[in-house]
Amino acid sequence: MNPFLVISIIVAFVILLIGSAYFIVYYQHPDDSNEAYLPKAIVILGFALSGATVLMLPLDTANKDGYAGCAGYDDKFCGGLNVEGMWNTMFILIPIWVFIFIPFMTFYYEADDGMLMAGTAYAPNPVKKSRIGQAACYELFVLAIVGVFFAGSYAAFGETNIPIQDYEGLGTLKGGIGIITETNSYTFEYNPNQNKTFRVHDLINMNPLDEEWLKTVVDNGAAELTLEVSAATFFGNLMAWVGWFLFALFGGIGLMALPFDLILAYTNRPRHLDPVEYAEIQINLRERVNELVDVGEMIKVEREEKAQAGLAGAFSTFSFDAEKRKAARDERQAVLGFKQAVYLLEQDVDAFKAVTTDQDKYNPLMPYLYLMLGCFSVIISLFWFLHIIVYVFPSPPLAPFLNNFFKSFDSWFPLFGVLSVALFTSYLLLCAVKGCFKFGLRFFFFHIHPMIPGKTYMSSFMFNTALVLLCSLPVVQFCQDAFADYAAFTDIRQIFGVQAQNLKFFSFFWQKNVFVYIFFCLNIMTLVYLGCKPKDQAASGQALRDQLRSRAR
């Protein structure tokens, strides 16, 4: 066992835990500062688990356990770690976190005690219920659905059909570790060394008899080897498949949105205002505040009227009536638009304060840091874009591209190659988070959960934890395929690149690169869209008022 890899694992996990804890402290809302300790622990461990999953790929690359020589005859380049067992552990822990811990903690955190705000909690009645009881009821419902889905999928699609090339030898193979008998009499002799350990350099050179025996090998053509994969491997594949629906969308958007927003943070940095500009901005902010206050009052009145009429919130009720579904959709759009407008107003107010009342608290170096990170992210995104074109899509690839870049470090400092893989994989996870937030700001399909220093509630932490956990396995699956040359001797290559690649039903998505094409198309669409509309625009208060009034009629 390589002690350097063991130390690296310990150090990396400690850093992930400390970083996750600091992340919580820095971003949490003051209302949660001395509360919600159990949800915080789940979030800290969830972020650490997601980071560890992504960093497992460079660890697996350094370990090289997939190399056949690691079985004992050529192990000088092998790390000696049971990385396959680590992967199986991750495959089990991620669904536990996503479908058990995070939903339960979300229900528990947001559950009302039944006494205050009666009618607004998950159990809308004045009868007192335990928060744990409410959370457990909803969690059992989630587990029933997920359990049926997982068990049914494994029973139906748990076999993999691995394509092989069938060869048949017609000689006798005799060696120090076993005998393979065929029909002819040629023999391969092997003399083990004094330690009785098989070493590849101890093999005697081939002679004419050996070459003659090789001529007797018959190629029987292509065949298939049908195997049942383990439950852990199947669940890892299933979680990757589910996560790809999110990663293809959010990662595809974020790969282009992240560089855009970092550079815009520099170009739109706070600047000195003359008296006229100061007055104009102040008036604009005041008008926007008044408009959103009016919209908020209208939403509140509408909900109170529905509560008095004994109706549940429109967007929490399913109906087969087309008009009711349309009303629910309109209400949801109005609420999401209102939240988006409030968020962008808060951002503009903070920027205004940075050059006025809070000028002494503003760090003028931050825009330049954003510019530096923006230029760096442009390079990484460009490399990913080109790598997909020249290596991932063509068969065979046009060029190894990033694989050769990583391999170039092996001759003088292999650690740089491993760290480069870690950088490119972690970057994709950041892009997925950015893409989710960008999509939520531009299109009102779900509630946005921005991470704002000092203003983030635990519900937003848990949402983003679930997101990065769901996207971590698609990132790993995509990177092991994108870096197949460099990661040829990894265990994850044997899991995702061989077993999962040929699973029933799922093989179509993996072999045809369905998700990767969606990911790539969204790259191009996002690039064009953000080139035309780079700045996030809030829905106007007048438009929201008109929408609410039209629904009232």
Residue pairs with C-beta under 8 A, 6 or more apart in sequence:
1 79
1 80
1 81
2 63
2 78
2 79
2 80
2 81
5 59
5 62
5 63
5 79
5 80
5 81
6 81
8 59
9 59
12 52
12 55
13 48
13 52
16 47
16 48
16 51
16 52
17 44
17 45
17 48
19 47
19 51
20 43
20 44
20 45
20 47
20 48
20 51
21 44
23 47
24 40
24 43
24 44
24 461
26 453
26 454
27 451
27 452
27 453
27 454
27 455
27 456
27 461
28 40
28 454
28 456
28 457
28 458
28 461
29 454
29 455
29 456
29 457
30 454
31 457
32 40
32 457
32 458
36 109
36 458
38 105
38 108
39 105
39 106
39 108
39 109
39 458
39 461
39 462
40 458
40 461
42 97
42 101
42 102
42 105
42 462
42 465
43 458
43 461
43 462
43 465
45 97
46 97
46 101
46 102
46 462
46 465
46 466
46 468
46 469
47 465
47 468
49 90
49 93
49 94
49 97
49 469
50 429
50 465
50 468
50 469
50 472
51 426
52 90
53 90
53 94
53 469
53 472
53 473
53 476
54 422
54 425
54 426
54 429
54 472
54 475
54 476
55 422
55 425
55 426
56 83
56 86
56 87
56 90
56 476
56 492
57 421
57 422
57 425
57 476
57 479
57 480
57 487
57 490
57 492
58 418
58 419
58 421
58 422
58 425
59 81
59 83
59 86
59 418
60 83
60 87
60 487
60 490
60 491
60 492
61 417
61 418
61 421
61 483
61 486
61 487
61 489
61 490
62 79
62 414
62 418
63 78
63 79
63 80
63 81
63 83
63 490
63 491
64 70
64 77
64 78
64 79
64 489
64 490
65 78
65 79
65 80
65 81
65 82
65 83
65 84
65 489
65 490
65 491
66 488
66 489
66 490
66 491
66 493
66 494
67 74
67 77
67 78
67 489
69 75
69 77
69 78
69 200
70 78
70 80
72 197
72 198
73 197
73 198
73 199
73 200
74 199
74 200
83 490
83 491
83 492
84 491
84 494
84 495
87 232
87 236
87 491
87 492
87 495
88 230
88 232
88 233
88 236
89 232
90 236
90 473
91 232
91 233
91 235
91 236
91 239
91 473
92 232
92 235
94 236
94 239
94 469
94 472
94 473
95 146
95 150
95 235
95 239
97 465
97 466
97 469
98 239
98 466
98 469
98 470
99 142
99 143
99 146
100 139
100 143
102 462
102 465
102 466
102 469
103 138
103 139
103 142
104 135
104 136
104 139
105 135
105 458
105 462
106 459
106 462
106 463
107 122
107 134
107 135
107 138
107 139
108 131
108 132
108 134
108 135
109 458
109 459
109 462
110 121
110 122
110 459
111 121
111 122
111 123
111 131
111 134
111 135
112 118
112 120
112 121
112 122
112 123
112 131
113 121
113 128
113 129
113 131
114 121
114 123
114 125
114 126
114 127
114 128
114 129
115 126
115 128
118 124
118 125
118 126
119 125
119 126
119 307
121 134
122 134
122 138
123 129
123 134
124 312
150 235
150 238
153 234
153 238
154 231
154 234
154 235
154 238
156 504
156 505
157 234
157 503
157 504
157 505
157 506
158 228
158 229
158 234
158 503
158 504
159 226
159 227
159 228
159 229
159 503
159 504
160 226
160 227
160 228
160 229
160 499
160 500
160 502
160 503
160 504
161 224
161 225
161 226
161 502
161 504
161 507
162 224
162 225
162 226
162 227
162 498
162 499
162 502
163 222
163 223
163 224
163 225
163 502
164 222
164 223
164 224
164 225
165 219
165 221
165 222
165 223
166 219
166 220
166 221
166 222
166 223
167 217
167 218
167 219
167 220
168 217
168 218
168 220
169 180
169 182
169 213
169 216
169 217
169 218
170 182
170 183
170 184
170 216
170 217
170 218
171 182
171 183
171 184
171 185
171 186
171 213
171 216
172 179
172 180
172 181
172 182
172 184
172 185
172 186
172 187
173 179
173 180
173 181
173 182
173 187
173 188
174 180
174 187
174 188
174 189
175 188
175 189
175 190
176 190
176 191
176 192
176 198
177 190
177 198
184 213
184 216
186 209
186 210
186 212
186 213
188 210
188 213
189 204
190 198
190 202
190 203
190 204
191 202
191 204
192 198
192 202
193 199
193 202
227 499
229 237
229 499
229 500
229 503
233 495
233 499
233 500
234 503
236 473
236 495
236 496
236 500
237 496
237 499
237 500
237 503
237 506
239 470
239 473
240 473
240 474
240 476
240 477
240 496
240 500
241 506
241 509
242 470
243 470
243 471
243 472
243 473
243 474
244 474
244 477
244 509
244 515
245 515
246 432
246 436
246 467
246 470
246 471
246 474
247 428
247 432
247 470
247 471
247 474
247 475
247 478
247 515
247 519
248 474
248 515
248 516
248 518
248 519
248 522
249 435
249 439
249 518
249 522
250 431
250 432
250 433
250 434
250 435
250 436
250 439
250 467
250 471
251 428
251 431
251 432
251 435
251 471
251 474
251 475
251 519
252 435
252 518
252 519
252 520
252 521
252 522
252 523
252 526
253 434
253 435
253 438
253 439
253 522
253 526
254 430
254 431
254 432
254 433
254 434
254 435
254 436
254 438
255 381
255 384
255 385
255 428
255 431
255 435
255 523
255 526
256 381
256 523
256 526
256 527
256 530
257 431
257 434
257 435
257 438
257 526
257 530
258 377
258 381
258 430
258 431
258 434
259 374
259 377
259 378
259 381
260 530
260 534
261 434
261 438
262 370
262 371
262 373
262 374
262 377
263 370
263 371
263 374
263 375
263 378
264 534
264 535
265 367
265 370
265 374
266 367
266 368
266 370
266 371
266 374
268 351
268 535
269 366
269 367
269 370
270 351
270 354
270 355
270 362
271 355
272 355
273 281
273 355
273 356
278 356
281 352
282 352
285 345
285 348
285 349
285 352
288 341
288 345
288 348
288 538
288 541
289 345
290 541
291 540
291 541
291 542
291 544
291 545
292 338
292 341
292 342
292 345
292 541
294 541
294 545
295 338
295 341
295 541
295 544
295 545
295 548
296 338
298 545
298 548
298 549
299 334
299 335
299 338
299 548
302 331
302 548
302 551
302 552
303 313
306 312
306 313
306 314
311 317
313 331
314 324
314 327
314 328
314 331
314 332
315 328
315 329
315 331
315 332
315 335
317 324
317 328
319 325
319 328
327 551
330 547
330 551
331 551
332 444
333 444
333 547
334 544
334 547
334 548
334 551
336 444
336 445
336 446
336 447
336 448
337 444
337 539
337 543
337 544
337 547
338 539
338 544
339 447
339 448
340 440
340 441
340 444
340 448
340 538
340 539
341 538
341 539
341 540
341 541
341 544
343 441
343 448
343 450
344 441
344 536
344 537
344 538
345 538
346 452
354 361
354 362
355 362
377 427
380 423
380 424
380 427
381 431
383 402
383 424
384 424
384 427
384 428
385 523
386 401
387 401
387 402
387 482
388 482
388 516
388 520
390 397
390 398
390 399
390 401
391 397
391 398
391 399
391 400
391 401
391 402
391 403
391 482
392 481
392 482
392 513
392 516
393 513
393 516
393 520
400 407
400 485
402 424
402 482
402 483
402 486
403 483
403 484
403 485
403 486
404 485
405 420
406 417
406 420
406 421
406 483
406 486
407 417
407 485
407 486
408 417
409 415
409 416
409 417
409 420
410 417
417 486
421 479
421 483
421 486
421 487
424 479
425 475
425 476
425 479
428 475
428 478
428 479
429 468
429 471
429 472
429 475
432 467
432 468
432 471
432 475
433 464
433 467
433 468
433 471
436 467
437 448
437 449
437 450
439 445
440 446
440 447
440 448
440 449
441 448
441 536
442 536
449 459
449 460
449 463
449 464
450 456
450 460
451 460
451 464
474 515
476 492
476 496
477 496
477 500
477 510
478 516
478 519
479 487
480 487
480 490
480 492
480 493
480 496
480 497
481 496
481 497
484 493
484 497
487 493
500 506
500 510
501 507
501 510
501 511
508 514
509 515
